[in-house]
Amino acid sequence: INPDEPDGPKWPTSTNYDKAVNEIVRYVDQNGHVVAKPHTDSVNFTRTVVVDNVTGEVITSGAGTTAWTATNGDTTFDAVVNPVVPGSVADKAQTAAVTDLNADSA
């Protein structure tokens, strides 16, 4: 794969070997107004891929292409203690953890 050769095979897009699953917890009042800074978290997954050196296509079966694995083995969005906002009462004290995430989690 040569990036200086426009008609040659291309390096695969990063979504073929690198994915992130993201969580955003937003804090809004009953009118939809933001009352606290959002909480964000991300779990990253990677894999090794084999690329056809003629077509540049990722070969998804056979030797070399590996299963998705979580960076540092982390497959969880931890529970989040929700902030105390003066003049407001939260419907939950914390946002529950989300476990067993994988590269296809939405």
Phi and psi restraints in degrees (value plus and minus 20) as a CYANA .aco file:
   2 ASN   PHI    -143.3  -103.3
   2 ASN   PSI      92.1   132.1
   3 PRO   PHI     -84.5   -44.5
   3 PRO   PSI     -37.6     2.4
   4 ASP   PHI    -105.2   -65.2
   4 ASP   PSI     -23.4    16.6
   5 GLU   PHI    -128.3   -88.3
   5 GLU   PSI      77.9   117.9
   6 PRO   PHI     -82.5   -42.5
   6 PRO   PSI     -46.5    -6.5
   7 ASP   PHI    -114.3   -74.3
   7 ASP   PSI     -22.3    17.7
   8 GLY   PHI    -102.8   -62.8
   8 GLY   PSI     157.0   197.0
   9 PRO   PHI     -82.4   -42.4
   9 PRO   PSI     130.5   170.5
  10 LYS   PHI    -127.1   -87.1
  10 LYS   PSI     130.5   170.5
  11 TRP   PHI     -84.7   -44.7
  11 TRP   PSI     117.1   157.1
  12 PRO   PHI     -86.1   -46.1
  12 PRO   PSI     133.6   173.6
  13 THR   PHI     -85.7   -45.7
  13 THR   PSI     132.4   172.4
  14 SER   PHI     -82.4   -42.4
  14 SER   PSI     -42.8    -2.8
  15 THR   PHI     -86.1   -46.1
  15 THR   PSI     -32.2     7.8
  16 ASN   PHI     -98.4   -58.4
  16 ASN   PSI     -40.0     0.0
  17 TYR   PHI    -158.2  -118.2
  17 TYR   PSI     -18.2    21.8
  18 ASP   PHI    -169.9  -129.9
  18 ASP   PSI     101.6   141.6
  19 LYS   PHI    -155.5  -115.5
  19 LYS   PSI     129.2   169.2
  20 ALA   PHI    -144.3  -104.3
  20 ALA   PSI     117.7   157.7
  21 VAL   PHI    -129.3   -89.3
  21 VAL   PSI     104.9   144.9
  22 ASN   PHI    -134.7   -94.7
  22 ASN   PSI     129.1   169.1
  23 GLU   PHI    -146.8  -106.8
  23 GLU   PSI     114.7   154.7
  24 ILE   PHI    -150.0  -110.0
  24 ILE   PSI     102.8   142.8
  25 VAL   PHI    -125.5   -85.5
  25 VAL   PSI      95.3   135.3
  26 ARG   PHI    -122.4   -82.4
  26 ARG   PSI     122.3   162.3
  27 TYR   PHI    -133.1   -93.1
  27 TYR   PSI      90.2   130.2
  28 VAL   PHI    -152.1  -112.1
  28 VAL   PSI     136.0   176.0
  29 ASP   PHI    -107.1   -67.1
  29 ASP   PSI    -197.4  -157.4
  30 GLN   PHI     -82.5   -42.5
  30 GLN   PSI     -36.4     3.6
  31 ASN   PHI    -117.8   -77.8
  31 ASN   PSI     -16.7    23.3
  32 GLY   PHI      66.0   106.0
  32 GLY   PSI     -13.0    27.0
  33 HIS   PHI    -101.4   -61.4
  33 HIS   PSI     117.5   157.5
  34 VAL   PHI     -87.5   -47.5
  34 VAL   PSI     109.4   149.4
  35 VAL   PHI    -136.8   -96.8
  35 VAL   PSI     -29.5    10.5
  36 ALA   PHI    -178.5  -138.5
  36 ALA   PSI     139.0   179.0
  37 LYS   PHI     -83.2   -43.2
  37 LYS   PSI     116.7   156.7
  38 PRO   PHI     -86.9   -46.9
  38 PRO   PSI     133.5   173.5
  39 HIS   PHI    -121.0   -81.0
  39 HIS   PSI     113.0   153.0
  40 THR   PHI    -144.3  -104.3
  40 THR   PSI     130.8   170.8
  41 ASP   PHI    -169.2  -129.2
  41 ASP   PSI     136.7   176.7
  42 SER   PHI    -165.6  -125.6
  42 SER   PSI     119.4   159.4
  43 VAL   PHI    -139.8   -99.8
  43 VAL   PSI     107.3   147.3
  44 ASN   PHI    -127.0   -87.0
  44 ASN   PSI     123.4   163.4
  45 PHE   PHI    -147.8  -107.8
  45 PHE   PSI     123.8   163.8
  46 THR   PHI    -156.5  -116.5
  46 THR   PSI     142.9   182.9
  47 ARG   PHI    -174.6  -134.6
  47 ARG   PSI     142.2   182.2
  48 THR   PHI    -115.1   -75.1
  48 THR   PSI     115.0   155.0
  49 VAL   PHI    -141.1  -101.1
  49 VAL   PSI     135.9   175.9
  50 VAL   PHI    -126.8   -86.8
  50 VAL   PSI     112.8   152.8
  51 VAL   PHI    -132.7   -92.7
  51 VAL   PSI     112.1   152.1
  52 ASP   PHI     -86.0   -46.0
  52 ASP   PSI      99.7   139.7
  53 ASN   PHI     -94.1   -54.1
  53 ASN   PSI     -25.2    14.8
  54 VAL   PHI    -115.7   -75.7
  54 VAL   PSI     -68.2   -28.2
  55 THR   PHI    -116.5   -76.5
  55 THR   PSI     -41.3    -1.3
  56 GLY   PHI      60.6   100.6
  56 GLY   PSI     -17.5    22.5
  57 GLU   PHI     -96.3   -56.3
  57 GLU   PSI     126.0   166.0
  58 VAL   PHI     -96.8   -56.8
  58 VAL   PSI     110.5   150.5
  59 ILE   PHI    -111.8   -71.8
  59 ILE   PSI      93.1   133.1
  60 THR   PHI    -111.0   -71.0
  60 THR   PSI     -27.4    12.6
  61 SER   PHI    -148.8  -108.8
  61 SER   PSI     137.6   177.6
  62 GLY   PHI      77.3   117.3
  62 GLY   PSI    -196.6  -156.6
  63 ALA   PHI     -85.2   -45.2
  63 ALA   PSI     121.7   161.7
  64 GLY   PHI      85.5   125.5
  64 GLY   PSI     -66.5   -26.5
  65 THR   PHI     -98.9   -58.9
  65 THR   PSI     105.7   145.7
  66 THR   PHI    -124.6   -84.6
  66 THR   PSI     145.9   185.9
  67 ALA   PHI     -90.5   -50.5
  67 ALA   PSI     137.3   177.3
  68 TRP   PHI     -86.3   -46.3
  68 TRP   PSI     116.6   156.6
  69 THR   PHI    -150.6  -110.6
  69 THR   PSI     124.3   164.3
  70 ALA   PHI     -97.8   -57.8
  70 ALA   PSI     118.1   158.1
  71 THR   PHI     -80.3   -40.3
  71 THR   PSI     110.1   150.1
  72 ASN   PHI      39.3    79.3
  72 ASN   PSI      -2.5    37.5
  73 GLY   PHI      50.0    90.0
  73 GLY   PSI      -9.5    30.5
  74 ASP   PHI    -105.2   -65.2
  74 ASP   PSI      92.3   132.3
  75 THR   PHI    -141.3  -101.3
  75 THR   PSI      10.1    50.1
  76 THR   PHI    -154.8  -114.8
  76 THR   PSI     117.2   157.2
  77 PHE   PHI    -110.4   -70.4
  77 PHE   PSI      99.1   139.1
  78 ASP   PHI     -86.8   -46.8
  78 ASP   PSI     135.8   175.8
  79 ALA   PHI     -80.2   -40.2
  79 ALA   PSI     127.0   167.0
  80 VAL   PHI    -141.3  -101.3
  80 VAL   PSI     103.4   143.4
  81 VAL   PHI     -95.1   -55.1
  81 VAL   PSI     100.9   140.9
  82 ASN   PHI     -93.7   -53.7
  82 ASN   PSI     124.3   164.3
  83 PRO   PHI     -89.1   -49.1
  83 PRO   PSI     133.3   173.3
  84 VAL   PHI    -108.6   -68.6
  84 VAL   PSI     103.9   143.9
  85 VAL   PHI    -133.9   -93.9
  85 VAL   PSI      96.8   136.8
  86 PRO   PHI     -73.7   -33.7
  86 PRO   PSI     112.8   152.8
  87 GLY   PHI      64.8   104.8
  87 GLY   PSI     -18.2    21.8
  88 SER   PHI    -148.4  -108.4
  88 SER   PSI     135.5   175.5
  89 VAL   PHI    -144.6  -104.6
  89 VAL   PSI      99.4   139.4
  90 ALA   PHI     -93.8   -53.8
  90 ALA   PSI     127.0   167.0
  91 ASP   PHI     -98.6   -58.6
  91 ASP   PSI     -34.1     5.9
  92 LYS   PHI    -162.0  -122.0
  92 LYS   PSI     120.1   160.1
  93 ALA   PHI     -94.1   -54.1
  93 ALA   PSI     -48.3    -8.3
  94 GLN   PHI    -169.4  -129.4
  94 GLN   PSI     138.1   178.1
  95 THR   PHI    -113.5   -73.5
  95 THR   PSI     109.8   149.8
  96 ALA   PHI     -85.5   -45.5
  96 ALA   PSI     133.4   173.4
  97 ALA   PHI     -87.5   -47.5
  97 ALA   PSI     132.1   172.1
  98 VAL   PHI    -139.1   -99.1
  98 VAL   PSI     100.9   140.9
  99 THR   PHI    -133.3   -93.3
  99 THR   PSI     150.3   190.3
 100 ASP   PHI      38.7    78.7
 100 ASP   PSI      17.6    57.6
 101 LEU   PHI     -87.0   -47.0
 101 LEU   PSI     132.6   172.6
 102 ASN   PHI    -159.2  -119.2
 102 ASN   PSI     157.0   197.0
 103 ALA   PHI     -82.4   -42.4
 103 ALA   PSI     -40.0     0.0
 104 ASP   PHI    -119.0   -79.0
 104 ASP   PSI     -15.9    24.1
 105 SER   PHI     -84.6   -44.6
 105 SER   PSI     120.8   160.8
